[in-house]
């Protein structure tokens, strides 16, 4: 279905008008004193946090908020980030119709990232879209194509790309300070204890369930499939690996200067009670790159994690206890090892102490060191706005986001087809010689949401 037909037939379309992108909107360069009006699509906790960072930037205003829940819209309109006259909408097309809005934030559940991004590009809007880029590989490629066709700035919400301490790690590894790196490990651990099975129920008042499902299959309302826990279902997301994993796998690509896995093999399992989801709560994926190997671990029944603990006083992201390090990356070089995460990194000699292998003379090796960092969503938002004005590529350009998201999707595909080894052609976005696995690169969207 094309966009014009959709606007005539989809729910709520009577209030929507055709979207268009004029040549002027595609080439305009805004000055530092020109106000940028932003529309927020998806007003949950993440959307409100990101919008808050936008609203604190000079000459930026969040003038429209959109969600499928009346209560969430009302909450967003009264939030500190919203402009005093911010309008609330239930249909994202009403936001895109507004000629006074230059950019949108897409902070919806994962299965709704592609449609507003593509339609937003068609409407001449620049887009900040949360990770993963799309629900699947083909969606992601179509998002890239739309951004390029309409000359839009699209920033992927992997904010590690704007974090100074990850740039430091990149320089350390690329300089050869820790030697040659042939093995990298990424982990995401969480203590999600499964609750009781929740039965289907009536749709909450004020919620547009049909629009929430969008391109996903029609099913009865179930609280597990809604806000907060939707990532447990492949209909809407891809579990831990497309959530926390997308950030860390993207950071590995940045640091290693290589975003092209050659093969992928994944195993795992789902051990929660039936009805609580279908994404794995134990997932181990091995990726083979040109000259190194990446191991990913996603565990949802234990939040301890792995790797040495940071110095006292600096708490890792989502750490539940004093010894936990639930998320991170480890780069194992021939001369040293780096353990990193969102709030900093540590560098150790290769054997954990002083040795000639770590570069010292007479047995005197490099001293271990620790560097503090922080979450840099604010810098990532500022980088996007700077690029909206200058028309430069942002730190996490849409192609960067696509390639990092693909690694996550491939891990899930490898798991879902029984753990056999997949060969990946990154230039063509193709799995080589495996028709069963290739079918999972895309899913046929439910009508009338078959827009892209």
C-alpha positions in Angstrom: 0.0 0.0 0.0 1.3 3.5 -0.8 1.2 6.4 1.6 -1.6 8.2 -0.2 -3.9 5.2 0.0 -3.0 4.7 3.6 -3.9 8.2 4.5 -7.4 7.6 3.1 -8.0 4.2 4.7 -6.2 4.0 8.1 -7.9 4.7 11.4 -8.2 8.3 12.1 -7.2 9.4 8.6 -10.1 11.8 8.2 -8.1 14.4 10.1 -4.9 13.7 8.2 -3.7 15.4 5.1 -1.2 14.3 2.5 2.5 14.6 3.5 5.0 16.2 1.2 8.7 17.2 1.3 9.4 20.4 -0.7 12.9 21.1 -2.1 13.2 24.0 0.3 12.6 21.8 3.4 15.3 19.4 2.2 18.0 22.0 1.7 17.3 24.7 4.3 20.2 25.5 6.6 19.0 27.0 9.9 21.0 29.7 11.7 22.0 29.5 15.3 19.1 31.9 16.3 16.4 30.1 14.3 14.1 28.2 16.6 13.8 24.5 15.9 10.4 23.0 16.8 10.4 19.3 17.7 7.6 16.8 17.8 7.8 13.9 20.3 6.3 10.6 19.0 6.2 8.1 21.8 5.8 9.8 25.2 6.9 7.0 27.6 9.8 7.4 30.0 12.6 7.3 27.4 10.8 9.7 25.2 10.2 12.2 28.0 13.9 12.0 29.1 15.2 12.6 25.5 12.7 15.4 24.9 13.9 17.0 28.2 17.5 17.1 26.8 16.2 18.7 23.6 14.1 21.3 25.5 17.2 22.5 27.4 19.0 23.4 24.2 19.1 26.9 23.0 16.3 27.8 20.6 14.7 24.4 20.7 11.1 23.8 21.7 9.0 20.6 21.9 5.8 21.9 20.5 3.9 18.6 19.8 3.5 15.3 21.6 2.0 12.1 20.3 1.1 8.8 21.8 -1.6 6.1 21.5 -2.7 6.7 25.1 -4.8 9.7 26.2 -3.4 9.5 29.7 0.2 9.5 28.4 -0.5 12.4 26.1 -1.9 14.4 29.0 1.1 13.6 31.1 3.5 14.7 28.4 1.7 18.0 27.6 2.2 19.0 31.2 5.8 17.8 31.4 8.6 20.3 32.0 10.1 19.6 28.6 6.9 20.6 26.7 6.4 24.1 25.4 3.5 25.9 27.1 1.4 25.6 24.0 2.4 22.1 23.0 -0.4 20.2 21.2 -1.2 16.6 21.9 -2.0 14.1 19.2 -3.0 10.5 19.0 -2.2 10.1 15.3 1.5 10.7 14.4 0.5 11.9 10.9 -1.0 15.0 12.5 2.4 15.9 13.9 4.0 15.3 10.4 1.4 17.5 8.8 2.6 20.6 10.7 4.8 22.8 8.6 6.2 24.6 11.7 7.9 21.4 13.0 11.4 20.8 11.7 12.3 17.6 13.6 10.8 14.6 15.4 11.9 12.3 18.2 10.8 8.7 17.6 10.7 7.0 21.0 8.0 4.4 20.4 8.3 0.6 20.9 10.7 -0.9 18.4 8.1 -2.1 15.9 7.0 1.5 15.4 10.4 3.0 14.7 10.3 2.6 10.9 7.0 4.0 10.0 7.3 7.5 11.6 11.0 7.7 10.5 10.2 7.0 6.8 7.0 9.2 6.8 8.9 11.9 8.7 11.7 11.9 6.0 9.0 12.1 3.3 7.4 15.1 5.2 10.8 16.9 5.3 11.5 16.4 9.0 14.8 15.4 10.5 14.6 12.5 12.8 16.1 11.3 16.1 15.1 7.7 16.4 15.7 5.4 19.3 17.5 2.0 19.0 17.3 -0.4 17.4 16.8 1.3 14.1 14.1 -1.0 12.8 12.2 -4.0 14.0 14.1 -6.1 11.3 16.9 -5.8 8.8 14.7 -4.8 5.8 12.9 -2.1 7.7 16.2 -0.6 8.7 17.4 -0.5 5.1 14.2 1.2 4.0 14.8 3.8 6.7 18.3 4.5 5.4 16.9 4.8 1.8 14.3 7.3 2.9 16.8 9.4 4.8 19.1 9.5 1.7 16.3 10.1 -0.8 14.9 13.1 1.1 18.2 14.4 2.3 17.3 14.2 6.0 19.5 14.2 9.1 18.7 11.0 11.1 20.4 10.3 14.4 20.3 6.8 15.8 19.8 6.8 19.6 23.0 5.0 20.5 24.4 7.8 22.6 27.7 6.1 23.4 28.8 7.6 20.1 28.7 11.0 21.8 30.5 9.8 24.9 34.1 11.1 25.3 35.3 8.1 27.2 34.4 5.8 24.3 36.4 8.1 22.0 39.3 7.6 24.4 39.0 3.8 24.2 38.8 4.0 20.4 42.1 6.0 20.3 43.8 3.6 22.8 42.9 0.5 20.7 43.6 2.1 17.3 47.0 3.3 18.6 48.0 -0.2 19.5 48.5 0.7 23.2 47.0 -2.6 24.3 48.4 -4.5 21.3 46.4 -6.4 18.8 42.8 -7.1 19.8 41.5 -10.4 18.4 38.7 -11.1 21.0 35.9 -8.8 22.3 33.2 -9.7 24.8 29.9 -7.9 25.4 27.4 -8.8 28.1 23.9 -7.7 29.3 22.7 -9.2 32.5 19.5 -8.6 34.4 17.5 -10.1 37.3 14.1 -10.2 35.7 12.2 -12.7 37.8 9.2 -14.0 35.9 5.8 -13.2 37.5 2.5 -15.1 37.1 1.0 -15.6 33.7 -1.2 -12.6 32.9 -4.5 -13.3 31.1 -5.8 -11.2 28.2 -8.1 -8.4 29.2 -10.0 -5.4 28.0 -8.1 -2.5 26.4 -7.5 0.3 28.9 -9.7 3.3 28.4 -8.2 5.9 26.1 -5.7 3.5 24.5 -5.8 2.9 20.7 -4.7 -0.8 20.7 -5.1 -1.2 17.0 -2.6 1.6 16.3 -0.3 0.3 19.1 -0.1 -3.0 17.3 0.4 -1.3 14.0 2.3 -3.6 11.6 2.4 -6.4 14.2 -0.2 -9.1 14.2 -3.6 -8.4 15.7 -3.9 -10.1 19.1 -6.1 -9.4 22.2 -4.8 -6.8 24.7 -2.4 -8.3 27.3 -0.5 -6.2 29.8 2.7 -8.1 29.0 2.6 -6.9 25.4 2.3 -3.3 26.4 4.4 -0.6 28.1 7.5 -1.8 30.0 7.5 -5.5 28.9 6.8 -5.5 25.2 10.5 -6.3 24.5 9.8 -9.9 25.6 7.9 -10.5 22.4 9.4 -10.8 18.9 6.2 -9.2 17.5 7.4 -5.8 18.9 11.2 -6.1 19.6 14.0 -8.5 20.0 14.7 -9.0 23.7 17.9 -7.9 25.5 20.1 -7.9 22.5 18.2 -5.3 20.5 17.8 -3.2 23.7 20.9 -2.9 25.9 22.9 -5.0 23.4 22.5 -2.5 20.6 24.3 0.2 22.5 27.3 -2.0 23.3 27.6 -3.7 20.0 27.6 -0.3 18.4 30.4 0.8 20.7 32.4 -2.3 19.7 32.0 -1.2 16.0 33.1 2.3 16.9 36.2 1.1 18.8 37.3 -1.6 16.5 36.6 0.3 13.2 34.8 -2.7 11.9 31.0 -3.1 11.6 30.9 -6.1 9.3 30.5 -9.6 10.8 31.2 -12.4 8.4 29.5 -15.2 10.2 27.0 -15.5 13.1 26.1 -18.4 15.4 23.7 -18.2 18.3 22.3 -20.5 21.0 20.1 -19.9 24.0 16.7 -20.6 25.5 13.5 -19.3 27.1 13.1 -20.5 30.6 10.3 -18.2 31.9 6.7 -19.7 32.2 4.6 -19.9 29.1 2.8 -16.8 28.1 5.4 -14.3 29.5 7.1 -13.8 26.1 9.0 -15.5 23.4 12.4 -13.8 23.2 15.2 -15.8 24.9 16.3 -15.0 28.5 19.6 -16.8 27.8 21.4 -15.9 24.6 25.0 -16.5 23.6 26.0 -15.3 20.1 29.4 -15.7 18.4 30.3 -13.3 15.6 33.3 -13.8 13.3 34.8 -10.5 11.9 37.7 -10.2 9.5 40.5 -10.5 12.1 38.7 -10.9 15.4 35.9 -12.7 17.2 33.0 -11.1 19.2 31.1 -13.0 21.9 27.7 -11.6 23.2 26.0 -12.8 26.3 22.4 -11.8 27.3 21.2 -13.2 30.6 17.9 -12.2 32.2 17.8 -14.3 35.3 21.0 -13.0 37.1 22.1 -9.4 37.2 25.6 -9.9 38.5 27.3 -9.6 35.1 31.0 -10.1 34.5 34.3 -8.3 34.6 36.2 -6.5 37.4 34.2 -4.1 39.6 34.7 -0.4 39.2 36.3 1.7 42.0 34.0 2.4 45.0 31.8 5.4 44.4 31.2 4.8 40.7 28.1 2.6 40.1 27.7 0.8 36.8 24.5 1.3 34.9 21.6 -0.7 36.3 23.8 -2.3 39.0 21.6 -3.9 41.7 24.4 -4.6 44.2 27.8 -3.5 45.3 29.7 -6.1 43.3 27.5 -6.3 40.1 28.6 -5.1 36.7 25.6 -6.1 34.6 26.5 -4.5 31.3 29.8 -3.9 29.5 32.4 -4.6 26.9 35.8 -6.2 27.3 38.6 -5.8 24.7 41.4 -8.3 25.1 44.7 -7.2 23.5 48.1 -8.8 23.4 49.4 -6.1 25.7 46.4 -5.2 27.8 42.7 -5.4 28.5 40.0 -2.7 28.6 36.7 -3.2 30.5 34.2 -0.5 29.6 30.6 0.5 30.1 28.4 3.6 30.1 30.0 5.2 33.1 33.7 4.6 32.5 36.4 2.2 31.7 39.5 0.4 33.2 42.7 -0.6 31.5 44.8 -3.5 32.8 48.0 -5.2 31.6 47.3 -8.4 29.7 48.0 -10.6 32.7 46.2 -8.4 35.2 49.5 -7.2 36.8 52.9 -5.8 35.7 54.7 -7.7 33.0 56.9 -7.3 30.0 54.0 -8.3 27.8 52.3 -5.0 28.8 55.1 -3.0 27.4 57.4 -2.3 30.4 61.0 -2.9 30.7 62.7 -5.2 33.3 59.3 -6.5 34.4 57.8 -3.0 35.0 54.5 -2.9 33.2 51.9 -0.2 32.7 49.9 0.6 35.8 46.2 -0.2 35.7 44.1 2.9 35.3 40.5 3.9 35.6 38.6 6.7 33.8 35.2 8.0 34.8 32.4 8.6 32.2 28.7 9.1 32.1 25.6 8.7 30.1 25.8 11.3 27.2 22.2 11.4 25.9 22.4 15.2 26.3 25.5 15.5 24.1 23.8 13.2 21.6 20.7 15.4 21.4 22.9 18.5 21.1 24.9 16.8 18.2 21.6 16.1 16.4 20.4 19.7 16.7 23.8 21.0 15.5 23.5 18.8 12.5 19.9 19.9 11.8 21.3 23.4 11.5 24.5 22.6 9.6 23.2 19.6 7.5 26.2 17.5 8.5 26.1 13.8 9.3 25.4 13.2 13.0 27.6 11.1 15.4 25.3 8.1 14.9 24.2 8.5 11.4 21.4 6.3 10.2 23.7 3.9 8.3 25.8 3.5 11.5 22.6 2.6 13.4 21.5 0.2 10.7 24.7 -1.8 10.8 24.8 -2.0 14.6 21.1 -3.0 14.7 21.7 -5.6 12.1 24.2 -7.4 14.3 21.5 -7.6 17.0 18.9 -8.9 14.5 21.3 -11.5 13.2 21.9 -12.8 16.7 18.2 -13.4 17.2 17.9 -15.0 13.7 20.7 -17.4 14.4 19.0 -18.4 17.7 15.6 -18.8 16.1 16.8 -21.1 13.3 18.4 -23.5 15.8 21.9 -22.2 16.2 23.4 -23.1 12.9 26.2 -20.8 11.5 25.0 -18.0 9.2 27.1 -16.3 6.5 26.4 -12.6 6.2 26.8 -10.2 3.2 26.8 -6.8 4.8 27.0 -4.9 1.5 23.7 -6.5 0.3 22.1 -7.0 3.7 21.8 -10.7 2.8 22.2 -14.0 4.6 24.0 -16.3 2.1 22.6 -19.7 1.2 20.0 -20.1 4.0 16.4 -19.4 2.7 14.9 -20.2 6.1 17.0 -17.7 7.9 16.6 -15.1 5.2 12.8 -15.1 5.7 13.4 -13.6 9.2 15.1 -10.5 7.7 11.6 -9.1 7.2 8.0 -9.7 8.3 4.9 -8.9 6.3 3.2 -6.0 8.0 -0.4 -6.0 9.0 -2.7 -3.9 6.8 -3.2 -1.0 6.6 0.2 -0.4 8.2 2.1 -1.8 5.3 3.7 1.6 4.5 7.3 0.8 3.8 
